[in-house]
Amino acid sequence: MQRIVIACPSQQPSSVSDWKLHTFPEPVPSYRTLVVCRLLHLDSLEGLMGDSDSSPWDPNLPATSSCEEDSYERWKACVLGYVDDVSVTNEQNVRRTISDLCSRVVSDAHHGIEHAHLRGQEQARISEMPSWGPFSLQCIKYLWQEQADVALAVRTFIDAEVDL
């Protein structure tokens, strides 16, 4: 099973265990990744982050406005499995965020592959590479390529608008 870690909320290993992109059984983000993205894109939070054009959140309303409470309650219902999504807009924003994240991972992976390739050429030119050097560089390239492949698969799945 291929997977990559996309976030590390703390240093405790148990919290890192499910902040991933998976390719098996389907190329999707982990449940915890979806939950945090849905929370990130609540209408009230988007207003706080300055994205008021696409959000009905009004900064003049008190902090406990019904809009904020409704969004949060809908998010909790989604987390608990009572509803499929928070809102259509929220789900679109989640998809966009995950797709953008995957694009960044792919870009970073391609830069990593190029860096490993250039490093190998440089070391070969000045004869500093140990006998195991080419093998280790190839392993690094394979790891970067796997990361790109997983992110591409997830981005393709997300962009196809299949139900999460």
N, C-alpha and C positions, 0 to 999 in steps of 0.2 A: 504494500500500500504506500503510495506516495503522499507526502504532506509537507507543508512548510509552516513554521511558526511565524505569524504576522504581528503579534503583539505580546508583550510581556508585562502584565499589570503589576507584578511584584517579583521578588526574588525567590519566592517559595515554589518548588517544583510542581506542587499540585495545582497551582493556579496557571501554570504554563501549559498544562496538559491538553487544553482544548481550545486554544486561541490559534486555530490553524485553518489552512485551506486543504481540502481533501480531494483526491481523485477517485476514491472508492467508498461506497458503491456508486456515487455520482460525484462529479466535480463541483462541490459546493463549499462554502465557508462553514465552519463549525457552528453549532447551535449558539454557543456563547458569543461568537463573533457577530452573528445576526442580532442577538439580543442587545448588545452594546451599540451596534449601528442604529437599530430602531430607537433606542433611547437617545442617542446623539441627535437624531432627526425629529424629535418631538417638536411640534409647532412652537411651544413655549421656549424650548432651548434654542431653536433657530432664531427666534426674535432676540434672545439675549446675546447671540453671537453676531448680531448685526445684519442678518439676512431677512430684514423685515419686509422686503418686497414680495417674497414668496410665502410669507407667513401671516396669519391673521393675528398674531400676538401683538398687543398694544403695550408699549413700555409705560404708558400712563396708568395702566391697570394695577391694582395691588398685587403683591407677589402670590397671593392665593386666589387668583382669578379663576372663574369657572372654566375658561379655556385651558389653562394650565392643568387644572385638576382633571378635566375630561381627557386631555391627551395622556396624562400619566395613568389614569385609570384604564384607558384603552390599551396602553402599553402593558400594564400589569395583566390584563385579561389575555393579551396575546402571549405573554410569557407563560401564563398558566394553561394555555391551550384552549381557552374559551372562544377566542376569535382567531381568524387566520392571519390578519394583519392589523396594524394600527390605523392606517388610512392608505388610500391610493397614493397620495403625495409622499407619505412617509416611505412606502415601499419603493417608489421610484427613486427617492433620494438615497435609500439604502443601496439599491442596485448601482446607482451612479458612484457612490463612495467605494463600494467593493470593486467595481470595474476600474476605477481610477487607481485604487490600491494595487490591483493586479498589474495594471500597466506600469506602475512604478517598480514593482518586483521584477517584471520582465526586463525593463530598462536597466535596473541594477545588475541583473544576472548577465545581460549582454556586456555591460561594462566589466564585470568580473571576469568573464571569459576572455575578453580582449586584453585585460591587464595580465592575466595568467599567461596568455600567449606571448605578449611582449616581454614579460619577465623571463620566460623560457628562452626567447631569442637573445636577450641581453646576456643571460648567464652562459649560454652556449658560445656566444661570441668571445667572451673573456675567459672561457674555460674554467669557470668557478662551479659549475654544476656537478654535484656528486653523482655517483652511478645510479642512485634511486631517484634523482631529480626529475627526469622526464616522466617517470611513472607517477610521482606525486603531483606534478602539474596536470597530468591528464586526469587524475582523480578529482582535482579541484575543478577542472573544466566540466567534468561530468556532474558534479554537485551543483554548480551554477546552472548547467543545462536542465537538470531535473527541477530546480526551482523555477526556471522560466517555463518549463512544460506544464507544471502544476498550475501556475498562475494563468497561463494561456487557456488551459482547459476550464478553469473556474470562470475566467472572464467570458469565454465563449458561451458557457452555460448560463451565466447571469444575463448576458446581452440577448440571449434567445428568449428571455422573459418567461422561462419555465417557473412554475410555482416553487417557492422556497419552502 
